[in-house]
Every structure is written in C-alpha cells, then in structure tokens.
Amino acid sequence: MRFLSEILERPKNEKPFLLIPVGYPAPDAKVPDIRKKPLSDVMNVL
C-alpha cells in the first residue's frame, strides 16, 4: 500500500492497513442504525 502513503503524504514510519471486522455483534451490543441519506441531502447543484 505504498501508493496510499504517497497519495496521503504520510511519513515513512506510518503504514496504512485495512481492518475488517468479522462475525456477529454480541446479543447486548448497541449497533447504530445507519441509513443512507437521500440524494437531495448530499447533492450540490451549481
């Protein structure tokens, strides 16, 4: 992922990585209800 460090202009001592959670939340976990915003909320018309 050297290209990502170059694009983000990060120092050489920092290394990007990807963390992918696997599994299911605990029965008592609080999972946020994330929903997509409507296009009209995020679209900019010039």
Secondary structure, DSSP 8 states (H G I E B T S, - for coil): -HHHHHHTT--TT---------S---TT----------HHHH----
